Amino acid sequence: MIPEPKPSSRGRCVDEIPVCSTNSDDYPWGDPERSREDDLREVEEAWGSLAFAENFAPRGDRRFAEWWAAYQRAGAGPSAAAALGRANWEIDIRPLLSAIRAPTLVLSRRGDPIGPPDAARYMAEQIPGGRFVELEGDDHILWLGDVEALCGEIEQFITGIRPARPEPGAVTTILQCDVESSTRLARELDAPRQRARR
């Protein structure tokens, strides 16, 4: 049973949630039933391995992939990860999307191998006033790829102000000026203190 959502106008919604994991006529971005067991078997056999970790970060470097594999192993064992995957396939929040009343931003990367942008676009279209932004890149993990663009979208969504991007090669200037012989005067005023220290 799905609990009845309570409309809310408090705050803004920033979260990462799957809409639906099952492929159907009205939701073609889910996984087909026949691939689930194969996928779960792969999770149980490869969870925490370098090859499996690279699926989540195709552009991540080897050091990152090694870290991500260790992160997977520290977070859950293979059977627990497969159980979580099985539970995620049961999620279908599509009936709840139209009841969301908080301003909602839905982000996706164009080449995300795990969360396709069309599924994210669908989510935004089902939420009243939902906003969809498709970012460049092919990383699924949020903190990889063009993080400045991603954070900039979130910052603008929350604050209403687009952050200024620094110009590449910007020059910083330090200006020192001597107003009416102030350097000489400062030296003279400081002289007694300097003599006392000696």
C-alpha positions as CSV (number, residue, x, y, z in Angstrom):
1,M,0.0,0.0,0.0
2,I,1.3,3.5,-0.9
3,P,0.7,6.1,1.8
4,E,-1.3,9.1,0.7
5,P,1.2,12.0,0.1
6,K,0.6,15.2,2.1
7,P,0.9,18.3,-0.1
8,S,3.7,20.6,1.2
9,S,4.9,24.0,0.2
10,R,7.8,23.9,2.6
11,G,11.3,24.2,1.2
12,R,12.6,22.8,-2.0
13,C,13.1,19.1,-2.9
14,V,16.7,18.0,-3.5
15,D,17.1,14.3,-3.4
16,E,18.1,11.3,-5.6
17,I,15.3,8.8,-6.0
18,P,14.4,6.2,-8.7
19,V,10.9,6.7,-10.2
20,C,10.3,3.2,-11.3
21,S,12.6,0.3,-12.1
22,T,10.2,-1.9,-14.1
23,N,9.9,-1.6,-17.9
24,S,6.2,-1.2,-19.0
25,D,4.3,0.3,-21.9
26,D,4.0,3.6,-20.2
27,Y,7.5,3.6,-18.7
28,P,10.1,2.2,-21.2
29,W,13.1,3.2,-19.1
30,G,12.9,0.4,-16.5
31,D,14.6,-2.9,-16.7
32,P,12.9,-5.8,-18.5
33,E,11.8,-8.6,-16.2
34,R,14.1,-11.1,-17.9
35,S,17.2,-9.1,-17.2
36,R,16.6,-8.7,-13.5
37,E,17.9,-12.1,-12.4
38,D,20.9,-11.8,-14.6
39,D,21.6,-8.3,-13.1
40,L,21.2,-9.6,-9.6
41,R,23.5,-12.5,-10.3
42,E,26.1,-10.1,-11.6
43,V,25.8,-8.0,-8.4
44,E,26.3,-11.0,-6.2
45,E,29.3,-12.2,-8.3
46,A,31.0,-8.9,-9.0
47,W,30.0,-6.5,-6.1
48,G,33.1,-4.6,-4.9
49,S,35.3,-5.6,-7.8
50,L,37.1,-3.1,-9.9
51,A,35.3,-4.1,-13.1
52,F,31.9,-3.6,-11.4
53,A,32.9,-0.3,-9.9
54,E,33.9,1.0,-13.3
55,N,30.3,0.5,-14.5
56,F,29.3,3.4,-12.3
57,A,32.1,5.7,-13.2
58,P,33.2,5.1,-16.8
59,R,35.3,8.2,-16.9
60,G,36.7,7.9,-13.4
61,D,40.3,7.1,-13.1
62,R,41.6,3.8,-11.8
63,R,42.4,5.2,-8.4
64,F,38.8,6.4,-8.0
65,A,37.4,3.0,-9.3
66,E,39.5,1.2,-6.7
67,W,38.2,3.5,-4.0
68,W,34.6,3.0,-5.2
69,A,35.0,-0.8,-5.2
70,A,36.3,-0.6,-1.6
71,Y,33.4,1.7,-0.8
72,Q,31.0,-0.9,-2.1
73,R,32.6,-3.7,-0.1
74,A,32.5,-1.5,3.1
75,G,28.9,-0.6,2.6
76,A,27.4,-4.0,2.0
77,G,28.2,-7.6,1.2
78,P,27.2,-9.0,-2.2
79,S,24.0,-10.6,-1.0
80,A,22.9,-7.5,0.8
81,A,23.6,-5.4,-2.3
82,A,21.5,-7.9,-4.4
83,A,18.7,-7.7,-1.8
84,L,18.8,-3.9,-2.1
85,G,18.7,-4.2,-5.9
86,R,15.7,-6.5,-5.6
87,A,13.9,-4.0,-3.3
88,N,14.7,-1.1,-5.7
89,W,12.9,-3.0,-8.5
90,E,9.8,-2.9,-6.4
91,I,9.8,0.9,-6.2
92,D,7.3,2.7,-8.4
93,I,6.5,6.2,-7.2
94,R,4.8,7.3,-10.4
95,P,1.4,7.6,-8.7
96,L,2.9,10.0,-6.1
97,L,4.6,12.5,-8.5
98,S,1.5,14.6,-9.3
99,A,1.0,15.2,-5.5
100,I,4.4,16.8,-5.0
101,R,3.8,20.5,-4.1
102,A,7.4,21.5,-3.3
103,P,9.5,23.2,-6.0
104,T,11.4,20.3,-7.6
105,L,14.6,20.2,-9.7
106,V,15.4,17.0,-11.6
107,L,18.9,16.7,-12.9
108,S,20.4,14.1,-15.3
109,R,23.5,13.7,-17.3
110,R,23.1,13.1,-21.1
111,G,25.2,9.9,-21.2
112,D,24.4,8.5,-17.8
113,P,24.6,4.7,-18.3
114,I,22.4,3.9,-15.3
115,G,19.8,6.7,-15.1
116,P,18.7,7.7,-18.6
117,P,17.8,11.4,-19.0
118,D,14.4,10.6,-20.6
119,A,13.4,8.9,-17.3
120,A,14.4,12.0,-15.4
121,R,12.6,14.2,-17.9
122,Y,9.5,12.1,-17.4
123,M,9.7,12.6,-13.7
124,A,9.9,16.4,-14.0
125,E,7.0,16.4,-16.4
126,Q,4.8,14.5,-13.9
127,I,5.6,16.9,-11.0
128,P,3.5,20.1,-11.0
129,G,6.1,22.9,-11.7
130,G,8.9,20.4,-11.9
131,R,12.0,21.6,-13.6
132,F,14.3,19.3,-15.7
133,V,17.9,20.1,-16.5
134,E,20.1,17.8,-18.6
135,L,23.8,18.3,-18.0
136,E,26.7,17.2,-20.2
137,G,28.6,14.1,-19.3
138,D,28.3,10.4,-18.9
139,D,29.0,9.8,-15.2
140,H,26.3,8.4,-13.0
141,I,28.0,9.3,-9.7
142,L,27.1,12.9,-8.8
143,W,30.5,14.0,-7.7
144,L,32.3,13.0,-10.9
145,G,32.2,14.9,-14.1
146,D,31.3,18.6,-14.3
147,V,30.5,19.1,-10.7
148,E,30.5,22.9,-11.0
149,A,27.6,22.8,-13.5
150,L,25.7,20.4,-11.3
151,C,26.2,22.4,-8.1
152,G,25.5,25.6,-10.0
153,E,22.1,24.3,-11.0
154,I,21.3,23.2,-7.4
155,E,22.6,26.5,-6.0
156,Q,20.4,28.5,-8.3
157,F,17.4,26.3,-7.6
158,I,17.8,26.8,-3.8
159,T,18.9,30.4,-3.7
160,G,17.4,31.8,-6.9
161,I,20.8,33.2,-7.8
162,R,23.0,31.7,-10.5
163,P,26.6,31.5,-9.2
164,A,29.2,33.4,-11.1
165,R,31.8,31.2,-12.8
166,P,35.3,32.6,-12.5
167,E,36.9,33.6,-15.8
168,P,39.7,31.2,-16.8
169,G,43.0,32.9,-16.4
170,A,41.6,35.7,-14.3
171,V,44.2,38.1,-13.0
172,T,44.1,39.1,-9.3
173,T,45.7,42.5,-8.6
174,I,47.1,43.7,-5.3
175,L,47.2,47.4,-5.2
176,Q,49.4,49.3,-2.8
177,C,49.5,53.0,-2.7
178,D,51.2,55.6,-0.6
179,V,48.7,58.2,0.4
180,E,50.2,61.6,1.4
181,S,53.5,59.9,2.5
182,S,51.6,57.4,4.8
183,T,54.3,54.8,4.5
184,R,56.9,57.2,5.9
185,L,54.5,58.4,8.6
186,A,53.7,54.8,9.6
187,R,57.4,54.0,9.9
188,E,58.0,57.1,12.1
189,L,55.1,56.2,14.4
190,D,56.2,52.6,14.7
191,A,59.9,53.6,15.4
192,P,59.6,54.0,19.2
193,R,57.9,50.5,19.4
194,Q,60.7,49.0,17.3
195,R,63.4,50.6,19.5
196,A,61.6,49.3,22.7
197,R,61.8,45.7,21.3
198,R,65.5,45.8,20.8
